[in-house]
Amino acid sequence: MNVEQIYTGCLAHAAYYIESNGEAAIFDPLREVEPYLARAKKDNATIKYVFETHFHADFVSGHLDLQKKAGAEIVFGPGAAPAYEATTAKDGQIFEVGDYKIKVIHTPGHTMESTTYLLIDEKGNEHGIITGDTLFIGDVGRPDLAQHVVEDLTEEKLAGHLFDSLRNKIMPLGDHLIVYPNHGAGSACGKMMSKETTDTLGNQKKLNYALRPDMTKDEFIKELLTGLTAPPGYFPQNVLMNIKGYDSLDDVKKRGEKPLNPEAFEVAANESGALLLDTRNAEDFAKGFIPNSINIGLEGNFAQWVGEMIPDVKQHILLITEPGKEDEAITRLSRVGYDYTIGYLDGGFESWKKADKSFNTVNRIDPETLASVYEENPLIFDVRKKSEFDSEHILEATNIPLNEINDHLAELPKDKPLYLHCAGGYRSMIAASILKQRGWEYITDVRGGFKEISETDIPKSDYVCPTTML
């Protein structure tokens, strides 16, 4: 049985495609559906079903556009109640895709409608399980997301349901089955996922902490909830979009793909209250940027950091990109529900400079320069995650994780030089741009981040291996 994993690294997301005898199915598709339509066309196949493992929080699924463009039937697991035409399957129900069969296994816990799909080949052999966020490689789905949509679904209740689902529905299945999860390392939907994106169920029973056979429910709940960080603020908004429906990506692009010359861009910025989002790399942004714009570069985990740093998915956005990158930026914004791009700067930042418009800069230095001023006790702020900071950091540095910076602005003096760094320079420039937007002037970003700082003679904490649960 051929199962094609379509992996998108910037979201650590996996969709799946299967085809048999001219019929195809897509599992957990991303917002842009053209690649799936093209894949089916290559096989001369019709997309019969779009299977969703649950109402996703970290991205907006493409099921509605696939329904519209391919005539595919949308299938959710038991208990789902979407506000559009879809099939709510029963536990144990069988769907046929050509000569393949798909068996519904209701596995509540990550969410109450969470469902695993058992793949059965043309000979009747069980091949694998598409597990969504129920079971990852090395981890299981976090149980604290649904409570942000349904208040009485506490994380303890959901963790208990997940324990039962794993023990009663997943672990009794054959060790030979291949596990196909919805996410890999880097996703905020779990806390310790492997970089591997598939494995056998038998191997996971040996290695995955959550599948220990001697674990009690109370132990499972405690271990699962320990160490969970707050989910990104956009997660509940994406869940509601996946439940209630959303605009077609075609309409989103039509709204956003409006080229604006510098004068029109400036008028739109002044009149609309739109956020100015500059998606260029950190080095180019530092050399010059439009006042009040913030930098989240396309070359990094763009969509995730947009979701972390822009609270409202309905925020109007004006884009500054490298010329030719406008469509990519709009598409990647839409993946996480930011559908209200209202235009972009035609010709990019160079057109702004040629129009003799004012611009700002961010001072950047190499780690060696930071080392030369270290004895002067500079104010150094490390915007990495707490776990990264706890592992090793510059002595006397203050840790303010990037996603918490807006809650700690009072701790950042405006009248003294501030030095910012992260691991490699991506997150610290986001922080620098936000501070610049809020009126901080004496900002210096450390090029290369802690990766290069670690090679200097700047005093650092002793390395302490982060605690993990085994």
N, C-alpha and C positions, 0 to 999 in steps of 0.2 A: 504494500500500500504506500503510495507516494503522498507525503504530507509536506507541502512547501511552506517554510517559515519565511515571512516577509518582515525583516527586523529593521526598526528605525532607531538608530543609536542615540540621537539627541533626546528622545523620550524613553529610551530603554524599553521600547514597546515591540511586541510580536503579534502580528496578525497571521492567520493561517489560511491556506488555499488547498482544497482538494478537488479532484475531478475524476469522474468515472462515466464512461459511456455517453459522453456529450452533456453531462450535467455537472455543475460545479457548486461549491459552497465556500463562503468566506466566513471566518470566525474573527470577531472583534476588529473590524476594519478601522483604519484611520479616516479622518475627515475627507481627504482627497481620494476620490474613488477611481480616477482614470487608470492608475496602475492595475487595479483589480479587473476593470473592464478589459484592458489590453491583454492581461494574462489569460482571461477566459476566451477572448477572441483568438489568441494564438492556438488554443486547443479546440477552436471551433465549438465551444461549449456555451451553454446558457447557465447563468448564475441562478440557481433555483432557490437557494436559501442564504440568508445572512443570520448566523447564529451569534447571539450575544451571551457571554457568560454572566454578565451582571450590568447594572447601570454604572458606568465608569465614572470615576472622580477626576482622574488626572488627564483625560483628553475627551474631546467630543467625537463620538463615533460617526462613521460614514454610512450607517445603515439606511437613513432616510433617503439619501441621494442614490444609493444602490437600489432601493425599492423603486424610486422614480425612474431611474435610467435603465435598469435591467429587468424590472418587474419581479425582483426577488422578494420572497416571503421572509419577513423578519420574525425570528423566533427568540423568545426569552424563556427563562426557566420558571418554575412554579412560584406564584406569588407576585410576579411582576405585573404592574398595571400602567403601562405607558399610555400617553394621551393621544395616540395615533394608532392606525391599523397595524396590528401585529398578533402573532400567535403566542399565547401563554401555554407552554407545554406542561404535561403532567410528568411526575416522577416515573421513570421507567419507559416513557413513550419512545417509540422508534420512528426515525425519519430516514427516508431512502434517498440517496444521491447516486444515481446510476446503479451500479452493482454494490455500492457501499451502504452500510447502515450506520446511523448515528443514534446512540442511546442516551437519553437524558438521565443524568444522575443529580438529583437536587442535593446541593452541599452548602447549606446556609452557614454563615459565620463571618465571612468578610462583609457581606451584606445578606439580607434575608432571602433575596431571590438568587443568590449566587448558585451557579450550576456548572457541573463538569460534564463534558461530552465524551462518551466512550466511542472510539472509532473501531468499526468492525469491517474487515476487508471482504472481498468478493467470495472468499471461501468460507466465510463465517468465523474467521479467527479474529480475536481481539488484538488490535494493533497498538493503540495508545490512548491517552486521555488528554483532552484539551481542558486545562484546569482553571483558566482565568486567573483570578487572584486568590483562589483557595489554596493552591500549593505551588510554591516557587521552587527553584533549585536552591536548596540550602535554607529555605525559609518558608513561611506561610503568610497569607495576607493579614494586614493590620485590621483589627476589629473595632477601630475607633472612628470610622468615617461616617457611618450611617447615622450616628447620634447627632451629627451636625445638620441632618435633614429631618430625622424623626427623633424627637428628644428622648422618648422613653426607651429607645434602643441603646442601652448603655454598653460601653466597651466590655464590661464583665459579662453581660448577657450574651453578646455576640461571640466573645471568646469561648464561652461554654458551648454555644452551638457549633463553633468551628471544631472544638475538640471532638464532639460527637460525630460530626461529618467526616473528619479524618479517620476516626477509629472504626466507624460503622459502614462508611461508604467507600473510602479510598484505600485504606490499608488492607482490607480483605481481597483486593484485586490482585491479579497476577504480577509477580516480580518482573516479568519480561516486558511489561507495558512501558512504552516511551511516554514520559511526562513532557507535555508541551504547555508551558506557562505563558501568561500574558506579558510578563516583564522580566528583565534581568537586572544586573547590578546597576545602580544609579537611579533607580526608580524610588519615588517617595512612598510607594504603596507597601513597602516592607522595610526591614531595617538591616538585614545582613544577607542579601541575595548573592548568589554566586555569579561570577562573570560568565559561566556556562549557561546556555539557554535551552538545553534539553538534557535529559538523563533518563535512566531506567528507574522505574518505581522501586525495584529491589534495592538499588544503590541508595536511593533517597531514604529508604527505611533504615539503612545502616548509618547514614551520614547526617541526615536532617534532624536537628535537635528537637523539632516539634513532633517527630514521629517515633520517639523512643517508646518502646512497647511497655516499659514499666512506669511510665509517667502517669501520675494521677491528674484528674481534672483540675484540682486546685493548683498543682505544680505547673501545669500547662498555662493556666490563666496568668499566674504570677510571672512566669518566664516570658510569655508573649507580651505582656503589658510593660515589663521593665525595659526602660531605655527608649521607649517610643517618644519621638519628638513631635511637636505640634505639626499637623498637616498644613500644607500651603493653603492660603486663604481662598484661592480660586476653586478648590476641590468641590465644596458644596454647590457652587454656581454651575460647575460642569455637570454634576449629578442631575440637577434640575433641568438643564438643557437636554440631557439624554433622556429624561423622563417625559418632558413636555414637548420636545421638538425644537427646531431651530431653522434658520434661513438656509437655503441651498448655498453651497460654496460658490456657485456661479454668481449668485446675487451679492455675496460678500465681496467677491473680487471686482464685480462691476462697480460697487460702491467705493472701493478702495483704490482702484487703478486710475486715479485722476492726476495727471501730471500738472504741477503748479510751478510757474516761474517764481523767482525769489520774491517779487512784489506780491503776487497772489498768495504765496505761501505765508508771507508775513501778515497779510490781512486775515487769512484763515486762522492763523495762530492767535491773533489778537481778538478776533470776534467769536471764535468757537469754543474757547476754553479747552481745546484739545491738548493732549500730552504730546510733546515733541520727543519722538523716540529715534535715536541715532543708532543704527545697527552695524556701523563700521567696526573694525578691530580697534583695540584699546590704543595702540600706538598712533594710528591716524586720528582718532578722536582727541587724544591729548594735544596734538599739534594745532588743533583748531576745531571749534564746534559752535553751533548757534546757541546764544544765551538761553538758559532755562531748559535746554534739552538734556535728556539722560541717555546714557550709553548702556545698551545691552547687545553685545556683539552676536552676529549670526553664527560665527565660527565656534561658539561654545554651546552650552545647554540653554539655548535661547528661550525656548517656550517655557521651560521650567522656571527660569529666572524672571521672565515676564509675569508668570503666575504668582511668583513669590512677592514681587515688588510693586505690582500694579493691582490694587485691591479690587477694583470693579471691572468685570469683563465687558461692561457696556461703556467703558471710558472711550471717548473719541480720541483717535490717535492720528497724528501727522508723522509721516516717515521721512527720515533721511537715511538713504542707503547708498552703497556703491551702485553706480548706474548699471542697470540690468538685473539687480537683485530685488527689485520691488515685489515681483510676483512671489518669490521665495519667502520674503518677509511676511506678506499678507497671508500666504498659505500656512506658514508655521504659527502665526498668531491665531489663525482660525482653529488650528488643531486643539488649542486649549481655550477656545470660546471667545477670543477677543476679535469680534466680528465688525468692529466699528472704526476701521481705518477709513479716513475720509479724504485721503490724498497723499501725495508724496512730492518731495522737492525734485523737480525735473533737472537732470544733470548733476544731482548730488551736491555735496558740500562745495565743490569747486565752483558751481554756478553761483552760490551764495557769495563766495569770495570775489568772483569776477564782477558781481553787482555792487561791490564795495560796501557790503553790509558788515556791521560790527560782529565780532566773534570773540570767544574766550579760549583759553588754553588751560591745560593742567600740567604742572611741573612733574617731570618724571626723572628719577635717578636710578643708577645701577646699585646693586647691593654693596659694591666696594665704596661708593660714596656714602652710603648709610653707615658703613663701618667706620669711615673717617670722622664722622660727627657723633658716633655713639657715646663717647666719653663726655659729651656735653649734655647728656641726659635728655635726648629728644623725646617728644611724646609720640610713641609708636602704637598704632592700633592694628591689631590682627583681625581680619574679618572672616577668617576661616570658621568652620564649624567647631563647636566646643571639643568634640572628640579629636579633631585634628590638632587643636591648640594644646589639649592635655597630653597628646603624644610627645610633642616637642615644640618649643617656642622660644622666641627671643626673651631673655631675662628682662624684666621690667616692662614688657609689652602688655597692653590691655586687650583682652579679647571681647570684641563685639561682633558676633556673627552677622553676616550681611543681611540675612532675612529678619534680624532684630534691630537693625540700625535706626529705624524710625522711632523705636521705643526708647532709644538711649541718646537722643540728640543733646539732652541737657548735660551729658557727661563729656561732650566734645567742645572745648573752648574755641571761641571764634577769634580771640586775640593772640593766639600762639600758633606757631607752625605745627602741623600735624602730618605724620608720616603713616601712610596706609600700605598694607600688603596683604596678600592672600597666599595661595599655593603657587600660582603661576602668573598672576597679573590680570586675569579676566574679572574676577569678583571685585577686586580692589578698585578697578576703574569704574565699575558700576557704583560702588560706594562714593568714590570721588565725585562722580557726576551728580549724584543725589545731593551731596553736601554743597557742591557749587550752586546747584539749583536753589538750595535753601539759604544761601547767603554766606557760606564759609569761603574765605579767600585764600588762606594760607595752607593749602593742601599740596602735599607731595606724594606721588604714587611711586612705589618701589617696583621697578621693572623686573620681571622674572619671578617675583614672589619668593616664598620661603624655599622653594626648590633650589634657587641660586643663593639665597641668603645662607642656607645651611653650609655652603662651601666657603664662607668667609670666617673670620676670627671673631665675629660678634658673639658675645657670651649667650649660651642657650641653656635651657633646662635640660636635666638628664632625661634621656629617652625612657619613657614608661609605656610599655605595650598596652594599648587600650583593652579594657576588659571586654571579653565576648563570652556568650553563653554557649557551652558545648554540650 
